[in-house]
């Protein structure tokens, strides 16, 4: 057995933590805007952080870049352009490098979309969440449905290679009819990509401390079935639990996550996952922007993953894809093959949660519905798995 591991594709994640207001469901690292944003000093810190990671880049090609937050669209087009110019000087970008920027309809004028495109952004991701004003208020969003529709129309006309619309379902008091109305409203703009997320109550959020009343489970399942059917009937392929795309418009950056690729995380609170001679590690940057700006020692934690960690995290990501994963991908990312993990698959296959077809394992429709329970079983069992193959 050898410790050598093929190097997976590399992406770049850039975190801009500020937002106008913290939404009650949000468990991402985000901070209310403290007045004028420190664009200049933060951009300088991001590029300094990148320059300190030349060894990490190691001549590898960056396949995608993602600006997440917070609300990255609070930064100006000039700031985004400066970041991308710096990235271009420090890293090799693939010829079709996908560059995504998250934006919220209530935080920018639509004329900014074109400045982001001119800066080099190729894909916009709009956090619409709902097109029903009472639901938007319940979610703590600062935009209304009219503003959201205008933002979607502006994104469609701004010349991006692609754009995404985020919608949530299973909202407080939501009915099937209301959820479908929101999906059809988004579909009327024909976004190339649609993300449909069920609202979940995460720990350490305002909703966790003061939970809203959500639809009962049977109603939530009916809503999920209805919105899935509506998106697929409109020509979108459900290629991941929450992701739907027209042909040619899958999110390359998220696909790299789900296929357990590498990503270098820059910015206050950014997470990263990297493979090198020592193994596979996860890094987290310091969360405080002031510390991130002022101190060149920006990595707060660095953890080398155990072999059981690697196997579980691979499954955690890859089983979200409707196509599942091939034996070649499993072997290249974890060192295991299908035969060595036969005991892991046996019961879920028998229960109809997984299916194996030639060189591929995927979740069934039932397995996607009970994915959390399936993953909990894998978490309990992966530590007892045999050593990886040579």
N, C-alpha and C positions, 0 to 999 in steps of 0.2 A: 504494500500500500504506500502511496506517495502523497505528500502534502500539496503537490502541484495542482493547480486548479485553473482551468481556462478562464481568461479574463472576459467578463461579460461586457455588453455595450455600456457606454457611459453617458449620463445626462447631467445637466446642471440645474439645480434648484436655487432660486434667489428669493429670499424672504424679506418682504417689506411689511413690518409688523403693525403699522398704524392704521386705524380706521376711524370713522366719524363717531361711531358708538358701538359698544359691544353688544352683539345680539344674544338673547338669553339662552339660545341653544348651542352657541359656538364654544367648542373646546380647543380651538386652535390658539396658538400664541398670538394674541392681538391686543393692542393697546389703544385707548382713546387718543385721538390726535391732541398733542399738547400745544395748540396754537400753530404758529408757522413750523413747517416740517424742516428738519436739518438735512435737506437734500444734499447739499454740497459735501458736508462732512461724512454723511452716510455712504454716498457713492464712493468717496475716497476710501473709506474703510472696506467696502465690498471689494474694490479693485486691489487693495493691499492684501486682503485675505486671499484673493485669487492668486496674486503673485507669489504668496508664500506656499502655494500648493502646486508649484510647477512639477515637483517630483511626483505628486499624486497624478497629475495629468499625464506625465511620462510619455508624451507623444501620442496619447490616445485621442481618438476622434470623438468630439461631443456630438451626439446624435439629436439631442433636443434640449431646449432651455425653457424653464417655466418660472414666471414671476408670480409668487403666491403671497398670501397675507393672512390677516390684515386686508388692506385694500391697496394693491399696487397702483391702481389708477389714480390715487391721490398724488403720485409723483408726476412731474411734468414730462411731456414728450422729450424734452431736451435731456432730462436726467436719465430716462430710459435709453436714449441714444448714446449717452456717454458711457453707460454701463456696457451696452452691447459693443461699442467700439473697443472698450478695454478688454472685453472677453475675446473679441476677434484678434487682438494683439497677443493674447496669452495662450489661446487654445486653438486647436484645429477644429473647425466646424465641418460637419458633413455638408455636401452640396445641397441637400434638401432638408437641412436642419429646421425642425419645427420650433418656433419661438412663440410661446403662449403667454398672455398677460391676463390676469383676472381683473374684472371691473364690475362695479356695482352701479346700477342705473341711477341711484340717488347721490352719487359722489362726483360726478363730472358732467360737463357739458358735452353734448354729442360731437361737437367740433373737435374734441380731443382725440376721437378715434383715429382720425386721419394722421394726427401727429404721431400716434403710436405706430401706425403702419409705416409712416415715413422713417421712423426710428429703426425699423427692422423687424417689428413684431409681425408674425405671419398668421397668428390665430388669437382671437379674443374669446374669453370665457365670461359670460354675463351671469351674475348671481341674481337672477330674477326671483326665484323661490315660489312666487305665486302671482296670479293675475286677479286675485280677489282681495279687495282692500281690507276687509275685516281680518283676513288671514295674515296679511302683511303687517297689520298693526299688532296682532297677537305674537308675531315672530320678531317684533322689535325693528322691523325694516324701516328705513327713512324715506323710501320711495313709495309711490302709489302705482296702481295698475297702468294708468295712462302714461306715466313716465317710463315704466318698464317697456310698454309697447313701442314708444318712441325710440328707446335705446336699442331694442331689437331691430327696428327698421333702419336705424342709423348704422348698426353693425353690418347689416345685410348690404348696405350701399357704400360702405367705406373701402371696399377693395381688398379685404383680407382673403388669404388663401382659404381660410375656413373660420367658423366661429361656433361657439357652443352656448346653449342656454341651459342653466341649472333651474330645475323645479323640484319642490319638495311635495310629498303627499303624506297622508295619514296625519293631517294637521288638526289642531283642536276644533271639534265640531264639524269637520269636513265630511261631506257626503260624496258618493260616487259621482253624482252629477256635477258637483262643484269641481272635483279633481279633473274630470274629463273636460270641463269648460276651460280650465287653465291649460291643459295639454293641447286642446284644439286651438286655443288662442296663440300659443307658441308655434304650433305647426303651420299656422296661416302665414307666418313670416318665412317658412321653409329654412330653418337653420340647418346647416350640414350635420350638426351633432347636437344631441339632446341628452342631458343627464337627469335621471329621475330618481330621487333619493327619498326613502322613507324617513320621516322625522324620528330620531331616536333621542332619548334623554340620556345625555352623557354626564358622568360624574364631574363635579367641580364647575358646573354651569349654573346660571340663574334658574333654569328650568329644573335642575336637580334639587335645588333648595325649595322651590315653589312650583311643583309639577302642574302643568296644565292637564285638563281632562282630554285624553285622546280617544278617538273612536275605538270601540271594542275590537277584539282581534278579528272576528269574522268580517267586520266592516273593512278593516285595514286590508285584509286579504282580498276582499272584493274590489277595493280601490286599486290595489296592485295589479290584479288581473285586468281590470278595465283600462288602466293607463298603458300597460304593456301591449295589450291588443290594439289600442288606438295608434301607438307609435309604430308597431310592426305593420299594421294595415296601411299606414302612410308611406311605407317604403323604407323604414329604418330597420337596421339589423341590431338586435340585442346581442352585443358581443361580450358584455360583462354584466354583472348583477345589476348595476345602475346606469350603464352606458349604452346609448343607441346611436347609430351612425348611418348616414347615407354611404353608398359605396365610395371608397377612397378617402373617407374622412374620419377614420378611427383616430383617437388621440395617441400619437406616438409616444409622448412622454409618459402617460399613464400605462401604456402597454409595457414600457420598460420596467416600471414598478411591478406590474403584475407578473412579468416573466422573470422577476428577481434579478434585474439588471443592477448596475451600479449607478449611484448619483452622488455628486459632490454638492453638499448643502452650504450655501453662503448666506449670511445675514443673521441678525439677532434671533436666537431660538431655532435656527434652521437645523433640520436633521439630515444626515447623510448615511449612505451605505457604500463601502468600498472594499474591493478585493485586491490584495497584494500578496507578496511572498509569505507574509506572516499568517494569512488567512482572510477571513471576512470580518469586517468590523463595522460597528455603528458609531457615529459621532453626533454630538449635539453641541451647537454653538451657544455661547453665553446668551441668556435671554434678555438681559438689560441692554437697550440700545446705547446708552451712555457708555457702559463698559465696552460694548462691541466697538464703538467709535474710538474710544481713547486708548484701549489696550491691545497690543499686537498678539497677546496670548488669548485667542478667542474660542478655543475648544474647551467646553465645560466638562464633557465626559467623552470617553472613548472606550468602547467595550468590544473585546474580541468574542465573536460568537462561537459557541461550542458546536460540535457536529449535529447534536440533536436540535439546537437552536436553528441552525441552517436549514435542516430538513423541515421543521415545523413552519418556519417563516416562508419557505418556498411554497408549501402547501397552502398557507394562509393567503398568499397572493394568487398563485396560479389557479386555484380552484374557483376563484371569482370569475374567471373567463369561461364563457360558454363552450369554447373549443377545448378547454382543459389544457393538458400539457402532454407532450410527447415523451417517449423514453429517452430520446437524445437530450432534450432540454433538462429532464430530471437528472440525468447523469452528469451533464456539464455543470449544472449549478450545485449539485449536492454530492456527487460521487456515487449515488445509489442507482440501481436499475430496478425494473419492475419485479423481477424474481426475488430480490433481496427484501422487498417490502410486501411480499404476498400476504403475510399475516395482517398487515395494516389495512389492505384493501378488502379482505375477504368478507367481513361482516357488513360493511357499508354497501358492497355490491349485492349481497344477499338481501339487504333491506330495501334495495331499489334507490339508494341515495347516490351511488356512483355507478358508472358503466365503463367497461373497458372494451375498446374497439381497436383491434390490431395493435398499433404502437401508441395508442392514446388513451388517457384516462380523463374523464370529465364528470362533473356533477349532472345528475338528471334534473328535471324540473322540480321533482320533490326534494332533491338534494339542495338545490338553490334556496328553496323555501326554508329548509332547516339547516342552512349552512353553518350558523353559529354553533348549533349542537354538534354537528359533524366535526367542526374544528376543535371543539372542546374535547371530543374523544381523541382526536389526533394529538392534542397537547398532552393528554394523559399517557399516550402510548408511544410517542416518538422517542422518549428517553430510553425506552427498552428495546429499541430497534438494533439489529446487528450492525457491525461496522460497515462502512461504505466499501464498495468494490475497489480493486486496485486500478 
